[in-house]
């Protein structure tokens, strides 16, 4: 685009299902690189750059209904450092960023909702750097700003396995209902903010949910120059995100490659992990530990396969988002706000089924424990155990462990008393159950 006075968009996508791949827009003109309205728009493997000396967004998207809205994968969206209102501007629309970069702008992403509906922004395995690139900007510049207004709109922002240079902002206008920003396994400025009448909730504290503080680590995260956004080999962002922590909404499939075409995940000591941000630093995978030499065939006792089962802490809050289990990193062990570390020993290589059992009070009626009633009012107190859900873990022989978020099937466990029952199955399907009590606050 070269018309200095041209204010038209480089590309105007019409309502409906649009897919733009391997597209480049740039130049010196007055106007955004792309505008789209309604339907589902996909931008993949593209570079959309507005005039770096101008004040126009790179991409403007307006939603007209439900559904995925805008999906950006393996692409770069860039505006000038003062592009307004943001490099990527979405109104009343669901939006997903995956393995992409959003650079420049007075805000990186402005997620403005006013349709009286719940709208979701997911920032997965991406890098956002608003304002001047490669540095922390003055107060008022944000990488993600979530705003809601009438009538009763909700903005739900989930930042997963990403790197953001600037703090996040939330704004609730008259009639707006809720704006929430959740961060998990991301390098973001440390923020913890309670909701108020004019501002939403921000759950991005350093040390919680695997988050680290990018403001204090920018120089150590990236190789020079920072604006290449290539990670240092010793960066804390390398192989720091469990692949299960990155999940896209609306049934969308996360990209198998990063912005540069490198594999998005690798195995490190039998755990599938990936780097924070839009770019992977490949070549850090390690093989699984060699299994122990086959032991002489002897009859193994059914009892005692699982031992030393512990849950630390035994009382904790369920995480507001994330997977049921993940790698028990040092940051998660230290951060006790959400979830707990589950540790145990398995006498052999096995698949262990963990069942969460809810404890409720009952009374003895014969040999059974029943709900309190007139017929058992004189019975002794007992505990009724009700299965909530199950999950599995593939064990190695010896010490095992993982971080349990307190979430099952995508939802937080309700406050109350529970038991975590473990049954390790050997190749013949044998196993004995052990359990440990815990409490959700």
C-alpha positions as CSV (number, residue, x, y, z in Angstrom):
1,X,0.0,0.0,0.0
2,X,1.6,3.3,-1.1
3,X,-1.2,5.9,-1.3
4,X,-0.2,8.4,1.4
5,X,-3.8,9.7,1.5
6,X,-5.5,6.4,1.1
7,X,-7.6,5.6,4.1
8,X,-9.1,2.3,2.9
9,X,-8.2,-1.0,4.5
10,X,-5.6,-3.1,2.7
11,X,-8.1,-6.1,2.8
12,X,-11.8,-5.9,3.6
13,X,-13.2,-9.4,4.6
14,X,-16.9,-9.7,4.1
15,X,-19.3,-11.4,6.5
16,X,-19.2,-15.2,6.3
17,X,-16.4,-17.7,6.5
18,X,-13.2,-16.1,5.3
19,X,-9.7,-17.8,5.4
20,X,-6.6,-15.7,4.6
21,X,-3.3,-17.6,4.3
22,X,0.2,-16.5,3.3
23,X,-0.9,-12.8,3.0
24,X,1.3,-9.8,3.4
25,X,0.1,-6.2,3.8
26,X,2.3,-3.3,4.5
27,X,3.4,0.2,3.3
28,X,2.8,3.9,3.9
29,X,-0.9,4.7,3.8
30,X,-3.7,5.8,6.1
31,X,-5.8,2.8,7.0
32,X,-5.7,-0.6,8.7
33,X,-4.2,-3.6,7.1
34,X,-7.4,-5.7,7.4
35,X,-11.0,-5.1,8.5
36,X,-13.5,-7.9,8.9
37,X,-17.1,-8.0,10.1
38,X,-19.0,-11.0,11.4
39,X,-18.8,-14.7,10.6
40,X,-15.6,-16.6,11.2
41,X,-12.3,-15.2,9.9
42,X,-9.1,-17.1,9.9
43,X,-5.7,-15.5,9.4
44,X,-2.8,-18.0,9.1
45,X,0.9,-17.7,8.1
46,X,0.5,-14.0,7.3
47,X,2.0,-10.6,8.1
48,X,-0.4,-7.7,8.4
49,X,1.4,-4.4,9.1
50,X,-0.2,-1.0,9.1
51,X,1.8,2.2,8.4
52,X,4.4,2.3,11.2
53,X,4.3,6.1,11.2
54,X,0.5,6.2,11.3
55,X,-2.1,5.7,14.0
56,X,-4.3,3.0,12.5
57,X,-4.8,-0.5,13.8
58,X,-3.4,-3.5,11.9
59,X,-6.6,-5.5,12.2
60,X,-10.1,-4.4,13.1
61,X,-12.7,-7.1,13.7
62,X,-16.4,-6.7,14.5
63,X,-18.5,-9.7,15.5
64,X,-22.1,-10.2,14.6
65,X,-22.9,-13.5,16.4
66,X,-21.7,-16.6,18.2
67,X,-18.9,-18.9,17.1
68,X,-15.1,-18.8,16.9
69,X,-15.0,-15.2,15.5
70,X,-11.4,-14.4,14.6
71,X,-8.6,-17.0,14.7
72,X,-5.0,-15.8,14.1
73,X,-2.4,-18.6,13.8
74,X,1.4,-18.3,13.0
75,X,1.0,-14.7,12.0
76,X,2.5,-11.3,12.8
77,X,0.1,-8.3,13.4
78,X,2.0,-5.0,13.8
79,X,1.0,-1.4,14.1
80,X,3.0,1.8,14.9
81,X,3.8,2.5,18.5
82,X,0.8,4.9,18.7
83,X,-1.7,2.9,16.6
84,X,-5.1,3.5,18.1
85,X,-7.1,2.1,19.8
86,X,-4.8,-1.0,19.4
87,X,-2.8,-3.0,16.9
88,X,-5.6,-5.6,17.1
89,X,-9.1,-4.2,17.8
90,X,-12.1,-6.5,18.4
91,X,-15.7,-5.5,19.1
92,X,-18.3,-7.9,20.5
93,X,-16.4,-10.9,19.1
94,X,-14.8,-14.1,20.2
95,X,-11.1,-14.2,19.3
96,X,-8.1,-16.6,19.5
97,X,-4.4,-16.0,19.0
98,X,-2.2,-19.0,18.6
99,X,1.6,-19.0,18.0
100,X,1.4,-15.4,16.8
101,X,2.9,-12.0,17.5
102,X,1.0,-8.8,18.1
103,X,3.4,-5.8,18.1
104,X,3.1,-2.0,18.7
105,X,0.0,0.0,19.2
106,X,-1.2,2.2,22.1
107,X,-2.6,-1.2,23.2
108,X,-1.6,-4.6,21.8
109,X,-5.1,-6.0,21.8
110,X,-8.3,-4.1,22.7
111,X,-11.1,-6.6,23.5
112,X,-14.2,-4.4,23.7
113,X,-17.5,-6.2,24.4
114,X,-20.9,-4.7,24.4
115,X,-23.3,-7.2,22.9
116,X,-24.8,-8.4,26.2
117,X,-23.1,-11.8,25.8
118,X,-20.1,-13.7,27.1
119,X,-17.2,-13.2,24.7
120,X,-13.8,-15.0,25.0
121,X,-10.3,-14.0,24.1
122,X,-7.7,-16.7,24.2
123,X,-4.0,-15.8,23.9
124,X,-2.2,-19.2,23.4
125,X,1.6,-19.6,22.9
126,X,1.9,-16.1,21.6
127,X,4.0,-12.9,22.1
128,X,2.5,-9.4,22.6
129,X,4.6,-6.3,22.8
130,X,2.7,-3.0,22.7
131,X,4.1,0.5,22.4
132,X,7.8,0.7,21.8
133,X,9.1,-2.8,20.9
134,X,11.5,-4.6,23.2
135,X,11.0,-2.6,26.3
136,X,8.5,-1.9,29.1
137,X,6.5,1.2,28.3
138,X,5.1,3.9,30.6
139,X,1.9,3.4,32.5
140,X,-1.2,3.3,30.3
141,X,0.2,1.1,27.6
142,X,-1.2,-2.4,27.9
143,X,-0.7,-5.7,25.9
144,X,-4.4,-6.7,26.5
145,X,-7.2,-4.4,27.5
146,X,-10.6,-6.0,28.2
147,X,-13.5,-3.7,28.3
148,X,-17.3,-4.3,28.8
149,X,-20.3,-2.1,28.6
150,X,-24.0,-2.3,28.4
151,X,-26.0,-4.4,28.4
152,X,-24.5,-6.9,31.0
153,X,-21.6,-7.9,28.8
154,X,-18.9,-10.3,29.9
155,X,-15.3,-10.5,28.7
156,X,-13.3,-13.6,29.6
157,X,-9.6,-13.4,28.7
158,X,-7.3,-16.5,29.0
159,X,-3.5,-16.1,28.5
160,X,-1.8,-19.5,28.2
161,X,1.9,-20.2,27.7
162,X,2.5,-16.7,26.3
163,X,4.9,-13.8,26.8
164,X,3.5,-10.3,27.4
165,X,5.7,-7.2,28.0
166,X,3.1,-4.8,29.4
167,X,0.5,-4.9,32.2
168,X,-3.1,-5.8,31.4
169,X,-6.1,-3.5,31.9
170,X,-9.8,-4.2,32.5
171,X,-12.6,-1.7,32.3
172,X,-16.2,-2.0,33.2
173,X,-18.5,0.6,31.8
174,X,-22.1,1.4,32.9
175,X,-24.1,-1.7,32.6
176,X,-21.1,-4.0,32.0
177,X,-21.2,-7.2,34.1
178,X,-17.7,-8.8,34.3
179,X,-14.2,-8.7,32.8
180,X,-11.7,-11.3,33.9
181,X,-8.1,-11.9,32.8
182,X,-6.5,-15.3,33.8
183,X,-2.9,-16.2,33.1
184,X,-1.4,-19.7,33.3
185,X,2.2,-20.8,32.6
186,X,3.0,-17.3,31.0
187,X,5.7,-14.7,31.4
188,X,3.6,-11.6,32.2
189,X,4.0,-8.5,34.5
190,X,2.9,-9.7,37.9
191,X,-0.7,-8.5,38.6
192,X,-3.4,-9.5,41.1
193,X,-6.5,-7.3,41.0
194,X,-9.9,-7.8,42.6
195,X,-13.0,-6.7,40.6
196,X,-14.6,-3.4,41.4
197,X,-17.4,-1.3,40.0
198,X,-15.2,0.1,37.2
199,X,-12.4,-2.5,36.9
200,X,-12.4,-6.2,36.3
201,X,-10.5,-9.1,37.9
202,X,-6.9,-9.9,36.9
203,X,-5.3,-13.2,38.0
204,X,-1.7,-12.9,36.7
205,X,0.4,-13.0,39.8
206,X,4.0,-14.1,39.4
207,X,4.5,-17.6,41.0
208,X,0.8,-18.5,40.7
209,X,-0.4,-21.0,38.0
210,X,3.2,-21.3,36.7
211,X,3.5,-17.6,35.8
212,X,6.8,-15.7,35.9
213,X,7.4,-11.9,35.9
214,X,8.5,-10.8,32.4
215,X,9.1,-7.2,33.4
216,X,12.1,-8.3,35.5
217,X,13.3,-10.9,33.0
218,X,13.1,-9.4,29.6
219,X,16.9,-9.2,29.1
220,X,17.3,-12.9,30.2
221,X,14.4,-14.3,28.2
222,X,15.5,-13.3,24.7
223,X,18.6,-13.4,22.6
224,X,19.8,-10.1,21.2
225,X,18.1,-8.2,19.8
226,X,15.1,-8.6,22.0
227,X,12.8,-7.5,19.2
228,X,13.6,-10.8,17.3
229,X,11.7,-12.5,20.2
230,X,14.0,-15.5,19.9
231,X,14.5,-17.1,23.3
232,X,17.9,-17.5,25.0
233,X,19.0,-21.1,25.4
234,X,19.1,-20.5,29.2
235,X,15.8,-18.7,29.3
236,X,13.2,-19.7,31.9
237,X,10.6,-19.7,29.1
238,X,12.2,-22.7,27.4
239,X,10.4,-26.0,27.9
240,X,8.4,-24.4,30.7
241,X,4.8,-25.0,29.6
242,X,3.0,-28.4,29.8
243,X,1.5,-29.0,26.4
244,X,-1.8,-29.8,28.1
245,X,-1.9,-26.2,29.5
246,X,-2.5,-24.8,26.0
247,X,-6.1,-25.4,25.0
248,X,-8.1,-23.5,22.3
249,X,-11.9,-22.9,22.6
250,X,-14.7,-23.8,20.1
251,X,-13.0,-27.1,19.2
252,X,-10.1,-25.3,17.5
253,X,-6.9,-27.2,17.1
254,X,-3.7,-25.7,18.5
255,X,-0.9,-25.2,15.9
256,X,1.6,-28.1,15.8
257,X,4.4,-25.6,14.7
258,X,5.5,-22.2,15.9
259,X,5.6,-18.9,14.0
260,X,8.9,-20.0,12.3
261,X,7.7,-23.5,11.4
262,X,9.5,-25.4,14.3
263,X,7.7,-28.2,16.1
264,X,5.6,-26.6,18.8
265,X,6.3,-29.2,21.5
266,X,9.0,-31.8,22.5
267,X,9.4,-34.5,25.1
268,X,11.6,-33.8,28.1
269,X,12.0,-36.7,30.5
270,X,8.7,-38.2,29.3
271,X,6.8,-35.0,29.7
272,X,5.5,-33.2,26.6
273,X,6.4,-29.5,27.0
274,X,6.8,-26.3,24.9
275,X,8.3,-22.9,25.2
276,X,6.4,-19.7,26.2
277,X,5.7,-17.3,23.4
278,X,5.3,-17.5,19.7
279,X,8.8,-19.0,18.9
280,X,10.2,-22.3,20.0
281,X,13.9,-22.9,20.6
282,X,14.2,-26.5,19.4
283,X,16.7,-29.1,20.3
284,X,16.2,-29.4,24.1
285,X,14.3,-32.6,24.1
286,X,15.5,-35.5,26.3
287,X,14.7,-39.2,26.1
288,X,12.5,-40.9,28.6
289,X,14.5,-42.7,31.4
290,X,15.3,-46.3,30.4
291,X,12.9,-48.7,32.0
292,X,14.4,-51.0,34.6
293,X,15.8,-54.4,33.5
294,X,13.1,-57.1,33.6
295,X,13.0,-58.7,37.0
296,X,12.6,-62.5,37.5
297,X,9.0,-63.5,37.0
298,X,7.6,-63.8,40.5
299,X,4.1,-63.4,42.0
300,X,3.6,-59.8,43.0
301,X,1.4,-58.9,45.9
302,X,-1.8,-57.0,45.0
303,X,-1.5,-54.8,48.1
304,X,1.3,-52.2,48.5
305,X,1.8,-51.3,44.8
306,X,1.2,-47.6,45.7
307,X,3.0,-46.3,48.8
308,X,3.8,-43.0,50.5
309,X,0.8,-41.2,48.9
310,X,0.8,-37.6,50.1
311,X,-1.0,-34.4,49.1
312,X,0.7,-31.2,50.0
313,X,-0.9,-29.0,51.1
314,X,-3.9,-31.1,52.2
315,X,-6.2,-28.1,52.1
316,X,-6.1,-25.8,49.1
317,X,-8.1,-23.7,46.6
318,X,-9.0,-25.1,43.2
319,X,-7.3,-23.2,40.3
320,X,-9.6,-20.9,38.3
321,X,-8.4,-22.4,35.0
322,X,-6.0,-25.0,33.6
323,X,-5.6,-28.7,33.2
324,X,-6.4,-31.3,35.9
325,X,-2.8,-32.4,36.3
326,X,0.5,-30.9,35.1
327,X,4.2,-31.2,35.8
328,X,5.0,-30.3,39.4
329,X,7.5,-27.5,38.6
330,X,9.4,-25.7,41.3
331,X,7.2,-22.6,40.8
332,X,4.0,-24.6,41.3
333,X,5.4,-26.4,44.4
334,X,6.4,-23.0,45.9
335,X,3.1,-21.3,45.0
336,X,0.4,-22.7,47.3
337,X,-2.4,-20.4,46.3
338,X,-4.0,-23.0,43.9
339,X,-3.8,-26.8,43.8
340,X,-1.4,-29.2,45.5
341,X,1.5,-31.5,44.8
342,X,0.6,-35.2,44.8
343,X,3.6,-37.5,45.5
344,X,3.8,-41.3,45.8
345,X,5.9,-44.3,45.0
346,X,4.9,-47.1,42.6
347,X,6.6,-50.4,42.9
348,X,6.5,-50.9,39.1
349,X,5.8,-49.3,35.8
350,X,2.1,-49.0,35.8
351,X,-0.9,-46.8,34.8
352,X,-2.5,-45.4,38.0
353,X,-6.2,-44.4,38.0
354,X,-6.9,-41.6,40.4
355,X,-10.6,-41.2,41.5
356,X,-11.8,-38.1,43.4
357,X,-14.4,-39.2,46.1
358,X,-16.6,-36.6,47.8
359,X,-17.1,-37.1,51.5
360,X,-20.5,-36.5,53.1
361,X,-21.9,-37.3,56.5
362,X,-24.0,-40.4,57.0
363,X,-25.2,-42.9,59.7
364,X,-24.6,-46.6,60.1
365,X,-27.6,-48.7,59.0
366,X,-26.7,-52.4,59.4
367,X,-23.4,-52.8,57.8
368,X,-23.9,-49.9,55.4
369,X,-23.4,-46.1,55.6
370,X,-26.6,-44.4,54.6
371,X,-27.9,-40.8,54.3
372,X,-29.3,-39.6,57.7
373,X,-33.0,-40.5,58.1
374,X,-35.6,-41.4,60.7
375,X,-34.8,-45.1,60.3
376,X,-31.1,-44.7,61.2
377,X,-31.3,-41.8,63.6
378,X,-29.6,-43.9,66.3
379,X,-26.8,-45.2,64.0
380,X,-23.2,-44.2,64.5
381,X,-21.8,-41.4,62.3
382,X,-20.0,-42.5,59.2
383,X,-18.7,-41.2,55.9
384,X,-20.5,-41.6,52.5
385,X,-18.0,-41.6,49.6
386,X,-19.4,-40.6,46.2
387,X,-17.2,-40.8,43.1
388,X,-16.9,-37.4,41.3
389,X,-14.6,-38.2,38.4
390,X,-11.3,-40.0,37.5
391,X,-8.0,-39.3,35.7
392,X,-4.9,-41.4,35.0
393,X,-1.2,-41.0,35.3
394,X,1.5,-43.2,33.7
395,X,4.0,-44.1,36.4
396,X,7.7,-45.0,36.4
397,X,9.0,-47.4,39.0
398,X,9.9,-45.5,42.2
399,X,9.0,-41.9,42.9
400,X,6.2,-40.2,41.0
401,X,4.5,-36.9,41.3
402,X,2.4,-34.2,39.6
403,X,0.6,-30.9,40.4
404,X,-3.2,-31.4,40.9
405,X,-5.1,-28.2,40.1
406,X,-8.3,-29.1,41.9
407,X,-10.2,-29.0,38.6
408,X,-12.0,-32.0,37.1
409,X,-13.6,-32.1,33.6
410,X,-12.8,-28.4,33.1
411,X,-14.5,-27.3,36.3
412,X,-13.4,-26.4,39.8
413,X,-14.2,-28.9,42.6
414,X,-16.7,-27.4,45.0
415,X,-15.5,-26.6,48.5
416,X,-15.7,-29.6,50.8
417,X,-13.9,-32.7,52.0
418,X,-12.6,-35.3,49.5
419,X,-10.4,-38.4,49.2
420,X,-8.1,-39.1,46.3
421,X,-8.1,-42.9,45.7
422,X,-5.2,-44.4,43.7
423,X,-5.2,-47.8,42.0
424,X,-2.1,-48.9,40.0
425,X,-2.8,-51.5,37.3
426,X,-0.1,-53.8,36.2
427,X,-0.1,-55.5,32.8
428,X,-2.5,-58.1,34.1
429,X,-4.9,-55.5,35.4
430,X,-4.1,-56.1,39.0
431,X,-3.9,-53.5,41.7
432,X,-4.8,-52.4,45.2
433,X,-6.4,-49.1,46.2
434,X,-4.9,-46.5,48.6
435,X,-6.4,-43.1,49.3
436,X,-5.6,-39.8,51.0
437,X,-7.9,-37.1,52.3
438,X,-7.8,-33.5,51.1
439,X,-10.0,-30.4,51.4
440,X,-11.0,-27.8,48.9
441,X,-11.3,-24.4,50.6
